[in-house]
């Protein structure tokens, strides 16, 4: 899902953890991600609200 130039995509994440590792990012750059949770009940996915997460990569 693309929502604009300033957002990057995250498709899936392990539901047991709140960590996600995105590869291929540039050093010393700030990225903004849009994420939301979902739960599957009786074969139907119920989605939560969108959240905006901002993170900066290390200088290494």
PDB file of N, CA, C, O and CB in Angstrom:
ATOM      1  N   UNK A   1       0.829  -1.172   0.000  1.00  0.00           N
ATOM      2  CA  UNK A   1       0.000   0.000   0.000  1.00  0.00           C
ATOM      3  C   UNK A   1       0.878   1.241   0.000  1.00  0.00           C
ATOM      4  O   UNK A   1       1.718   1.398   0.886  1.00  0.00           O
ATOM      5  CB  UNK A   1      -0.945  -0.005   1.199  1.00  0.00           C
ATOM      6  N   UNK A   2       0.704   2.100  -0.949  1.00  0.00           N
ATOM      7  CA  UNK A   2       1.431   3.356  -1.018  1.00  0.00           C
ATOM      8  C   UNK A   2       0.495   4.476  -0.581  1.00  0.00           C
ATOM      9  O   UNK A   2      -0.641   4.560  -1.048  1.00  0.00           O
ATOM     10  CB  UNK A   2       1.986   3.612  -2.454  1.00  0.00           C
ATOM     11  N   UNK A   3       0.973   5.332   0.312  1.00  0.00           N
ATOM     12  CA  UNK A   3       0.135   6.430   0.781  1.00  0.00           C
ATOM     13  C   UNK A   3       0.789   7.783   0.542  1.00  0.00           C
ATOM     14  O   UNK A   3       0.200   8.809   0.883  1.00  0.00           O
ATOM     15  CB  UNK A   3      -0.172   6.261   2.256  1.00  0.00           C
ATOM     16  N   UNK A   4       1.946   7.817  -0.013  1.00  0.00           N
ATOM     17  CA  UNK A   4       2.624   9.074  -0.274  1.00  0.00           C
ATOM     18  C   UNK A   4       4.125   8.869  -0.309  1.00  0.00           C
ATOM     19  O   UNK A   4       4.619   7.812   0.085  1.00  0.00           O
ATOM     20  CB  UNK A   4       2.255  10.115   0.778  1.00  0.00           C
ATOM     21  N   UNK A   5       4.857   9.875  -0.780  1.00  0.00           N
ATOM     22  CA  UNK A   5       6.303   9.743  -0.921  1.00  0.00           C
ATOM     23  C   UNK A   5       7.024   9.618   0.410  1.00  0.00           C
ATOM     24  O   UNK A   5       8.048   8.938   0.482  1.00  0.00           O
ATOM     25  CB  UNK A   5       6.846  10.917  -1.670  1.00  0.00           C
ATOM     26  N   UNK A   6       6.525  10.253   1.468  1.00  0.00           N
ATOM     27  CA  UNK A   6       7.251  10.228   2.736  1.00  0.00           C
ATOM     28  C   UNK A   6       7.049   8.938   3.521  1.00  0.00           C
ATOM     29  O   UNK A   6       7.735   8.727   4.521  1.00  0.00           O
ATOM     30  CB  UNK A   6       6.831  11.392   3.580  1.00  0.00           C
ATOM     31  N   UNK A   7       6.137   8.073   3.105  1.00  0.00           N
ATOM     32  CA  UNK A   7       5.875   6.824   3.811  1.00  0.00           C
ATOM     33  C   UNK A   7       6.509   5.652   3.082  1.00  0.00           C
ATOM     34  O   UNK A   7       6.524   5.612   1.852  1.00  0.00           O
ATOM     35  CB  UNK A   7       4.371   6.599   3.967  1.00  0.00           C
ATOM     36  N   UNK A   8       7.027   4.710   3.833  1.00  0.00           N
ATOM     37  CA  UNK A   8       7.543   3.456   3.292  1.00  0.00           C
ATOM     38  C   UNK A   8       6.550   2.356   3.607  1.00  0.00           C
ATOM     39  O   UNK A   8       5.696   2.527   4.477  1.00  0.00           O
ATOM     40  CB  UNK A   8       8.950   3.120   3.869  1.00  0.00           C
ATOM     41  N   UNK A   9       6.646   1.239   2.924  1.00  0.00           N
ATOM     42  CA  UNK A   9       5.697   0.143   3.103  1.00  0.00           C
ATOM     43  C   UNK A   9       6.207  -0.892   4.087  1.00  0.00           C
ATOM     44  O   UNK A   9       7.386  -1.247   4.071  1.00  0.00           O
ATOM     45  CB  UNK A   9       5.402  -0.517   1.775  1.00  0.00           C
ATOM     46  N   UNK A  10       5.321  -1.375   4.942  1.00  0.00           N
ATOM     47  CA  UNK A  10       5.558  -2.564   5.747  1.00  0.00           C
ATOM     48  C   UNK A  10       4.346  -3.449   5.524  1.00  0.00           C
ATOM     49  O   UNK A  10       3.219  -3.057   5.827  1.00  0.00           O
ATOM     50  CB  UNK A  10       5.777  -2.223   7.287  1.00  0.00           C
ATOM     51  N   UNK A  11       4.573  -4.628   5.002  1.00  0.00           N
ATOM     52  CA  UNK A  11       3.451  -5.490   4.655  1.00  0.00           C
ATOM     53  C   UNK A  11       2.995  -6.359   5.813  1.00  0.00           C
ATOM     54  O   UNK A  11       1.829  -6.298   6.203  1.00  0.00           O
ATOM     55  CB  UNK A  11       3.818  -6.359   3.492  1.00  0.00           C
ATOM     56  N   UNK A  12       3.887  -7.168   6.372  1.00  0.00           N
ATOM     57  CA  UNK A  12       3.488  -8.076   7.436  1.00  0.00           C
ATOM     58  C   UNK A  12       4.515  -8.058   8.542  1.00  0.00           C
ATOM     59  O   UNK A  12       5.663  -7.662   8.341  1.00  0.00           O
ATOM     60  CB  UNK A  12       3.302  -9.495   6.902  1.00  0.00           C
ATOM     61  N   UNK A  13       4.096  -8.484   9.693  1.00  0.00           N
ATOM     62  CA  UNK A  13       4.967  -8.546  10.859  1.00  0.00           C
ATOM     63  C   UNK A  13       4.471  -9.683  11.733  1.00  0.00           C
ATOM     64  O   UNK A  13       3.271  -9.953  11.784  1.00  0.00           O
ATOM     65  CB  UNK A  13       4.988  -7.186  11.642  1.00  0.00           C
ATOM     66  N   UNK A  14       5.381 -10.348  12.419  1.00  0.00           N
ATOM     67  CA  UNK A  14       4.999 -11.422  13.321  1.00  0.00           C
ATOM     68  C   UNK A  14       4.106 -10.866  14.427  1.00  0.00           C
ATOM     69  O   UNK A  14       4.496  -9.914  15.103  1.00  0.00           O
ATOM     70  CB  UNK A  14       6.251 -12.109  13.917  1.00  0.00           C
ATOM     71  N   UNK A  15       2.923 -11.434  14.630  1.00  0.00           N
ATOM     72  CA  UNK A  15       1.977 -10.876  15.589  1.00  0.00           C
ATOM     73  C   UNK A  15       2.415 -11.057  17.031  1.00  0.00           C
ATOM     74  O   UNK A  15       1.856 -10.413  17.919  1.00  0.00           O
ATOM     75  CB  UNK A  15       0.633 -11.502  15.396  1.00  0.00           C
ATOM     76  N   UNK A  16       3.400 -11.914  17.297  1.00  0.00           N
ATOM     77  CA  UNK A  16       3.853 -12.143  18.663  1.00  0.00           C
ATOM     78  C   UNK A  16       4.887 -11.116  19.110  1.00  0.00           C
ATOM     79  O   UNK A  16       5.271 -11.111  20.279  1.00  0.00           O
ATOM     80  CB  UNK A  16       4.429 -13.535  18.788  1.00  0.00           C
ATOM     81  N   UNK A  17       5.341 -10.258  18.227  1.00  0.00           N
ATOM     82  CA  UNK A  17       6.380  -9.300  18.559  1.00  0.00           C
ATOM     83  C   UNK A  17       6.018  -7.915  18.038  1.00  0.00           C
ATOM     84  O   UNK A  17       5.225  -7.782  17.107  1.00  0.00           O
ATOM     85  CB  UNK A  17       7.724  -9.751  17.990  1.00  0.00           C
ATOM     86  N   UNK A  18       6.596  -6.902  18.634  1.00  0.00           N
ATOM     87  CA  UNK A  18       6.374  -5.539  18.178  1.00  0.00           C
ATOM     88  C   UNK A  18       7.569  -5.018  17.397  1.00  0.00           C
ATOM     89  O   UNK A  18       7.627  -3.833  17.065  1.00  0.00           O
ATOM     90  CB  UNK A  18       6.084  -4.627  19.358  1.00  0.00           C
ATOM     91  N   UNK A  19       8.524  -5.894  17.100  1.00  0.00           N
ATOM     92  CA  UNK A  19       9.714  -5.494  16.359  1.00  0.00           C
ATOM     93  C   UNK A  19       9.597  -5.941  14.912  1.00  0.00           C
ATOM     94  O   UNK A  19       9.004  -6.977  14.613  1.00  0.00           O
ATOM     95  CB  UNK A  19      10.983  -6.078  17.003  1.00  0.00           C
ATOM     96  N   UNK A  20      10.168  -5.149  14.024  1.00  0.00           N
ATOM     97  CA  UNK A  20      10.198  -5.485  12.606  1.00  0.00           C
ATOM     98  C   UNK A  20      11.503  -4.948  12.048  1.00  0.00           C
ATOM     99  O   UNK A  20      11.873  -3.808  12.328  1.00  0.00           O
ATOM    100  CB  UNK A  20       8.958  -4.896  11.837  1.00  0.00           C
ATOM    101  N   UNK A  21      12.196  -5.744  11.273  1.00  0.00           N
ATOM    102  CA  UNK A  21      13.462  -5.314  10.696  1.00  0.00           C
ATOM    103  C   UNK A  21      13.271  -5.070   9.207  1.00  0.00           C
ATOM    104  O   UNK A  21      12.948  -5.993   8.458  1.00  0.00           O
ATOM    105  CB  UNK A  21      14.576  -6.363  10.947  1.00  0.00           C
ATOM    106  N   UNK A  22      13.466  -3.855   8.788  1.00  0.00           N
ATOM    107  CA  UNK A  22      13.354  -3.459   7.372  1.00  0.00           C
ATOM    108  C   UNK A  22      14.765  -3.344   6.817  1.00  0.00           C
ATOM    109  O   UNK A  22      15.588  -2.618   7.374  1.00  0.00           O
ATOM    110  CB  UNK A  22      12.560  -2.097   7.201  1.00  0.00           C
ATOM    111  N   UNK A  23      15.054  -4.041   5.742  1.00  0.00           N
ATOM    112  CA  UNK A  23      16.399  -4.021   5.169  1.00  0.00           C
ATOM    113  C   UNK A  23      16.453  -3.065   3.988  1.00  0.00           C
ATOM    114  O   UNK A  23      15.420  -2.680   3.441  1.00  0.00           O
ATOM    115  CB  UNK A  23      16.829  -5.435   4.732  1.00  0.00           C
ATOM    116  N   UNK A  24      17.657  -2.687   3.602  1.00  0.00           N
ATOM    117  CA  UNK A  24      17.856  -1.842   2.432  1.00  0.00           C
ATOM    118  C   UNK A  24      17.648  -0.363   2.686  1.00  0.00           C
ATOM    119  O   UNK A  24      17.409   0.388   1.740  1.00  0.00           O
ATOM    120  CB  UNK A  24      16.948  -2.274   1.357  1.00  0.00           C
ATOM    121  N   UNK A  25      17.731   0.086   3.947  1.00  0.00           N
ATOM    122  CA  UNK A  25      17.546   1.498   4.257  1.00  0.00           C
ATOM    123  C   UNK A  25      18.883   2.223   4.237  1.00  0.00           C
ATOM    124  O   UNK A  25      19.919   1.625   4.526  1.00  0.00           O
ATOM    125  CB  UNK A  25      16.865   1.667   5.623  1.00  0.00           C
ATOM    126  N   UNK A  26      18.866   3.496   3.901  1.00  0.00           N
ATOM    127  CA  UNK A  26      20.085   4.298   3.864  1.00  0.00           C
ATOM    128  C   UNK A  26      20.496   4.702   5.272  1.00  0.00           C
ATOM    129  O   UNK A  26      19.649   4.840   6.155  1.00  0.00           O
ATOM    130  CB  UNK A  26      19.889   5.544   2.987  1.00  0.00           C
ATOM    131  N   UNK A  27      21.799   4.890   5.484  1.00  0.00           N
ATOM    132  CA  UNK A  27      22.335   5.282   6.785  1.00  0.00           C
ATOM    133  C   UNK A  27      21.980   6.736   7.085  1.00  0.00           C
ATOM    134  O   UNK A  27      21.877   7.565   6.181  1.00  0.00           O
ATOM    135  CB  UNK A  27      23.867   5.081   6.827  1.00  0.00           C
ATOM    136  N   UNK A  28      21.796   7.029   8.378  1.00  0.00           N
ATOM    137  CA  UNK A  28      21.557   8.382   8.869  1.00  0.00           C
ATOM    138  C   UNK A  28      20.382   9.064   8.161  1.00  0.00           C
ATOM    139  O   UNK A  28      20.474  10.236   7.795  1.00  0.00           O
ATOM    140  CB  UNK A  28      22.810   9.217   8.699  1.00  0.00           C
ATOM    141  N   UNK A  29      19.295   8.344   7.970  1.00  0.00           N
ATOM    142  CA  UNK A  29      18.111   8.861   7.282  1.00  0.00           C
ATOM    143  C   UNK A  29      16.875   8.602   8.135  1.00  0.00           C
ATOM    144  O   UNK A  29      16.767   7.552   8.768  1.00  0.00           O
ATOM    145  CB  UNK A  29      17.952   8.210   5.878  1.00  0.00           C
ATOM    146  N   UNK A  30      15.951   9.544   8.157  1.00  0.00           N
ATOM    147  CA  UNK A  30      14.702   9.379   8.902  1.00  0.00           C
ATOM    148  C   UNK A  30      13.640   8.801   7.966  1.00  0.00           C
ATOM    149  O   UNK A  30      13.433   9.295   6.857  1.00  0.00           O
ATOM    150  CB  UNK A  30      14.226  10.740   9.513  1.00  0.00           C
ATOM    151  N   UNK A  31      12.973   7.744   8.435  1.00  0.00           N
ATOM    152  CA  UNK A  31      11.910   7.091   7.685  1.00  0.00           C
ATOM    153  C   UNK A  31      10.614   7.158   8.473  1.00  0.00           C
ATOM    154  O   UNK A  31      10.627   7.151   9.704  1.00  0.00           O
ATOM    155  CB  UNK A  31      12.279   5.630   7.368  1.00  0.00           C
ATOM    156  N   UNK A  32       9.502   7.221   7.766  1.00  0.00           N
ATOM    157  CA  UNK A  32       8.180   7.229   8.377  1.00  0.00           C
ATOM    158  C   UNK A  32       7.397   6.054   7.823  1.00  0.00           C
ATOM    159  O   UNK A  32       7.331   5.855   6.609  1.00  0.00           O
ATOM    160  CB  UNK A  32       7.436   8.574   8.115  1.00  0.00           C
ATOM    161  N   UNK A  33       6.799   5.270   8.726  1.00  0.00           N
ATOM    162  CA  UNK A  33       6.031   4.096   8.344  1.00  0.00           C
ATOM    163  C   UNK A  33       4.599   4.236   8.839  1.00  0.00           C
ATOM    164  O   UNK A  33       4.343   4.874   9.860  1.00  0.00           O
ATOM    165  CB  UNK A  33       6.676   2.814   8.900  1.00  0.00           C
ATOM    166  N   UNK A  34       3.682   3.640   8.115  1.00  0.00           N
ATOM    167  CA  UNK A  34       2.291   3.545   8.568  1.00  0.00           C
ATOM    168  C   UNK A  34       2.009   2.081   8.852  1.00  0.00           C
ATOM    169  O   UNK A  34       2.244   1.219   8.005  1.00  0.00           O
ATOM    170  CB  UNK A  34       1.283   4.128   7.502  1.00  0.00           C
ATOM    171  N   UNK A  35       1.504   1.803  10.048  1.00  0.00           N
ATOM    172  CA  UNK A  35       1.232   0.426  10.456  1.00  0.00           C
ATOM    173  C   UNK A  35      -0.152   0.348  11.081  1.00  0.00           C
ATOM    174  O   UNK A  35      -0.695   1.346  11.556  1.00  0.00           O
ATOM    175  CB  UNK A  35       2.311  -0.084  11.448  1.00  0.00           C
ATOM    176  N   UNK A  36      -0.711  -0.856  11.073  1.00  0.00           N
ATOM    177  CA  UNK A  36      -1.953  -1.093  11.805  1.00  0.00           C
ATOM    178  C   UNK A  36      -2.054  -2.571  12.136  1.00  0.00           C
ATOM    179  O   UNK A  36      -1.525  -3.425  11.425  1.00  0.00           O
ATOM    180  CB  UNK A  36      -3.189  -0.624  10.988  1.00  0.00           C
ATOM    181  N   UNK A  37      -2.740  -2.849  13.220  1.00  0.00           N
ATOM    182  CA  UNK A  37      -2.904  -4.218  13.683  1.00  0.00           C
ATOM    183  C   UNK A  37      -4.188  -4.804  13.111  1.00  0.00           C
ATOM    184  O   UNK A  37      -5.106  -4.082  12.724  1.00  0.00           O
ATOM    185  CB  UNK A  37      -2.916  -4.278  15.223  1.00  0.00           C
ATOM    186  N   UNK A  38      -4.226  -6.133  13.068  1.00  0.00           N
ATOM    187  CA  UNK A  38      -5.461  -6.807  12.689  1.00  0.00           C
ATOM    188  C   UNK A  38      -5.559  -8.121  13.450  1.00  0.00           C
ATOM    189  O   UNK A  38      -4.559  -8.670  13.912  1.00  0.00           O
ATOM    190  CB  UNK A  38      -5.520  -7.049  11.154  1.00  0.00           C
ATOM    191  N   UNK A  39      -6.776  -8.603  13.566  1.00  0.00           N
ATOM    192  CA  UNK A  39      -7.025  -9.891  14.181  1.00  0.00           C
ATOM    193  C   UNK A  39      -7.981 -10.647  13.266  1.00  0.00           C
ATOM    194  O   UNK A  39      -8.898 -10.063  12.690  1.00  0.00           O
ATOM    195  CB  UNK A  39      -7.608  -9.738  15.631  1.00  0.00           C
ATOM    196  N   UNK A  40      -7.759 -11.936  13.139  1.00  0.00           N
ATOM    197  CA  UNK A  40      -8.606 -12.759  12.284  1.00  0.00           C
ATOM    198  C   UNK A  40      -9.538 -13.574  13.177  1.00  0.00           C
ATOM    199  O   UNK A  40      -9.079 -14.345  14.021  1.00  0.00           O
ATOM    200  CB  UNK A  40      -7.749 -13.691  11.361  1.00  0.00           C
ATOM    201  N   UNK A  41     -10.853 -13.402  12.990  1.00  0.00           N
ATOM    202  CA  UNK A  41     -11.848 -14.120  13.778  1.00  0.00           C
ATOM    203  C   UNK A  41     -12.917 -14.658  12.844  1.00  0.00           C
ATOM    204  O   UNK A  41     -13.505 -13.905  12.067  1.00  0.00           O
ATOM    205  CB  UNK A  41     -12.474 -13.205  14.868  1.00  0.00           C
ATOM    206  N   UNK A  42     -13.165 -15.937  12.916  1.00  0.00           N
ATOM    207  CA  UNK A  42     -14.170 -16.592  12.057  1.00  0.00           C
ATOM    208  C   UNK A  42     -13.921 -16.339  10.572  1.00  0.00           C
ATOM    209  O   UNK A  42     -14.867 -16.203   9.796  1.00  0.00           O
ATOM    210  CB  UNK A  42     -15.568 -16.108  12.425  1.00  0.00           C
ATOM    211  N   UNK A  43     -12.637 -16.274  10.174  1.00  0.00           N
ATOM    212  CA  UNK A  43     -12.294 -16.087   8.775  1.00  0.00           C
ATOM    213  C   UNK A  43     -12.409 -14.649   8.283  1.00  0.00           C
ATOM    214  O   UNK A  43     -12.254 -14.398   7.088  1.00  0.00           O
ATOM    215  CB  UNK A  43     -13.155 -16.950   7.947  1.00  0.00           C
ATOM    216  N   UNK A  44     -12.677 -13.704   9.176  1.00  0.00           N
ATOM    217  CA  UNK A  44     -12.808 -12.289   8.810  1.00  0.00           C
ATOM    218  C   UNK A  44     -11.703 -11.509   9.510  1.00  0.00           C
ATOM    219  O   UNK A  44     -11.457 -11.715  10.698  1.00  0.00           O
ATOM    220  CB  UNK A  44     -14.224 -11.726   9.194  1.00  0.00           C
ATOM    221  N   UNK A  45     -11.029 -10.606   8.777  1.00  0.00           N
ATOM    222  CA  UNK A  45      -9.998  -9.764   9.369  1.00  0.00           C
ATOM    223  C   UNK A  45     -10.627  -8.474   9.879  1.00  0.00           C
ATOM    224  O   UNK A  45     -11.356  -7.795   9.156  1.00  0.00           O
ATOM    225  CB  UNK A  45      -8.879  -9.461   8.346  1.00  0.00           C
ATOM    226  N   UNK A  46     -10.334  -8.146  11.136  1.00  0.00           N
ATOM    227  CA  UNK A  46     -10.777  -6.897  11.739  1.00  0.00           C
ATOM    228  C   UNK A  46      -9.544  -6.032  11.962  1.00  0.00           C
ATOM    229  O   UNK A  46      -8.613  -6.438  12.658  1.00  0.00           O
ATOM    230  CB  UNK A  46     -11.554  -7.145  13.083  1.00  0.00           C
ATOM    231  N   UNK A  47      -9.535  -4.837  11.370  1.00  0.00           N
ATOM    232  CA  UNK A  47      -8.378  -3.961  11.401  1.00  0.00           C
ATOM    233  C   UNK A  47      -8.517  -2.879  12.461  1.00  0.00           C
ATOM    234  O   UNK A  47      -9.616  -2.399  12.739  1.00  0.00           O
ATOM    235  CB  UNK A  47      -8.166  -3.332  10.046  1.00  0.00           C
ATOM    236  N   UNK A  48      -7.369  -2.497  13.055  1.00  0.00           N
ATOM    237  CA  UNK A  48      -7.319  -1.381  13.988  1.00  0.00           C
ATOM    238  C   UNK A  48      -7.043  -0.094  13.237  1.00  0.00           C
ATOM    239  O   UNK A  48      -7.002  -0.085  12.006  1.00  0.00           O
ATOM    240  CB  UNK A  48      -6.251  -1.615  15.065  1.00  0.00           C
ATOM    241  N   UNK A  49      -6.854   0.987  13.967  1.00  0.00           N
ATOM    242  CA  UNK A  49      -6.558   2.290  13.367  1.00  0.00           C
ATOM    243  C   UNK A  49      -5.122   2.324  12.862  1.00  0.00           C
ATOM    244  O   UNK A  49      -4.259   1.593  13.349  1.00  0.00           O
ATOM    245  CB  UNK A  49      -6.795   3.426  14.383  1.00  0.00           C
ATOM    246  N   UNK A  50      -4.882   3.184  11.878  1.00  0.00           N
ATOM    247  CA  UNK A  50      -3.539   3.398  11.368  1.00  0.00           C
ATOM    248  C   UNK A  50      -2.734   4.188  12.390  1.00  0.00           C
ATOM    249  O   UNK A  50      -3.268   5.077  13.052  1.00  0.00           O
ATOM    250  CB  UNK A  50      -3.573   4.132  10.009  1.00  0.00           C
ATOM    251  N   UNK A  51      -1.442   3.864  12.519  1.00  0.00           N
ATOM    252  CA  UNK A  51      -0.519   4.591  13.364  1.00  0.00           C
ATOM    253  C   UNK A  51       0.694   4.981  12.529  1.00  0.00           C
ATOM    254  O   UNK A  51       1.126   4.212  11.670  1.00  0.00           O
ATOM    255  CB  UNK A  51      -0.104   3.746  14.599  1.00  0.00           C
ATOM    256  N   UNK A  52       1.238   6.147  12.768  1.00  0.00           N
ATOM    257  CA  UNK A  52       2.435   6.620  12.073  1.00  0.00           C
ATOM    258  C   UNK A  52       3.625   6.446  12.991  1.00  0.00           C
ATOM    259  O   UNK A  52       3.634   6.937  14.119  1.00  0.00           O
ATOM    260  CB  UNK A  52       2.288   8.105  11.632  1.00  0.00           C
ATOM    261  N   UNK A  53       4.642   5.733  12.491  1.00  0.00           N
ATOM    262  CA  UNK A  53       5.863   5.468  13.252  1.00  0.00           C
ATOM    263  C   UNK A  53       7.022   6.144  12.533  1.00  0.00           C
ATOM    264  O   UNK A  53       7.169   5.997  11.319  1.00  0.00           O
ATOM    265  CB  UNK A  53       6.120   3.926  13.414  1.00  0.00           C
ATOM    266  N   UNK A  54       7.839   6.878  13.267  1.00  0.00           N
ATOM    267  CA  UNK A  54       8.994   7.544  12.682  1.00  0.00           C
ATOM    268  C   UNK A  54      10.251   6.985  13.332  1.00  0.00           C
ATOM    269  O   UNK A  54      10.297   6.812  14.550  1.00  0.00           O
ATOM    270  CB  UNK A  54       8.907   9.090  12.862  1.00  0.00           C
ATOM    271  N   UNK A  55      11.279   6.701  12.518  1.00  0.00           N
ATOM    272  CA  UNK A  55      12.536   6.150  13.039  1.00  0.00           C
ATOM    273  C   UNK A  55      13.698   6.674  12.204  1.00  0.00           C
ATOM    274  O   UNK A  55      13.555   6.955  11.014  1.00  0.00           O
ATOM    275  CB  UNK A  55      12.513   4.590  13.031  1.00  0.00           C
ATOM    276  N   UNK A  56      14.849   6.797  12.855  1.00  0.00           N
ATOM    277  CA  UNK A  56      16.046   7.254  12.162  1.00  0.00           C
ATOM    278  C   UNK A  56      17.081   6.139  12.193  1.00  0.00           C
ATOM    279  O   UNK A  56      17.300   5.519  13.233  1.00  0.00           O
ATOM    280  CB  UNK A  56      16.609   8.556  12.807  1.00  0.00           C
ATOM    281  N   UNK A  57      17.718   5.883  11.057  1.00  0.00           N
ATOM    282  CA  UNK A  57      18.742   4.840  10.984  1.00  0.00           C
ATOM    283  C   UNK A  57      20.051   5.341  11.606  1.00  0.00           C
ATOM    284  O   UNK A  57      20.260   6.545  11.751  1.00  0.00           O
ATOM    285  CB  UNK A  57      18.974   4.405   9.511  1.00  0.00           C
ATOM    286  N   UNK A  58      20.914   4.412  11.967  1.00  0.00           N
ATOM    287  CA  UNK A  58      22.179   4.752  12.616  1.00  0.00           C
ATOM    288  C   UNK A  58      23.191   5.267  11.599  1.00  0.00           C
ATOM    289  O   UNK A  58      23.045   5.054  10.395  1.00  0.00           O
ATOM    290  CB  UNK A  58      22.746   3.535  13.356  1.00  0.00           C
ATOM    291  N   UNK A  59      24.210   5.942  12.096  1.00  0.00           N
ATOM    292  CA  UNK A  59      25.226   6.557  11.232  1.00  0.00           C
ATOM    293  C   UNK A  59      26.285   5.598  10.734  1.00  0.00           C
ATOM    294  O   UNK A  59      27.021   5.952   9.812  1.00  0.00           O
ATOM    295  CB  UNK A  59      25.893   7.663  11.959  1.00  0.00           C
ATOM    296  N   UNK A  60      26.402   4.409  11.287  1.00  0.00           N
ATOM    297  CA  UNK A  60      27.461   3.446  10.969  1.00  0.00           C
ATOM    298  C   UNK A  60      27.995   3.581   9.617  1.00  0.00           C
ATOM    299  O   UNK A  60      28.889   2.829   9.228  1.00  0.00           O
ATOM    300  CB  UNK A  60      26.990   2.090  11.136  1.00  0.00           C
TER     301      UNK A  60
END
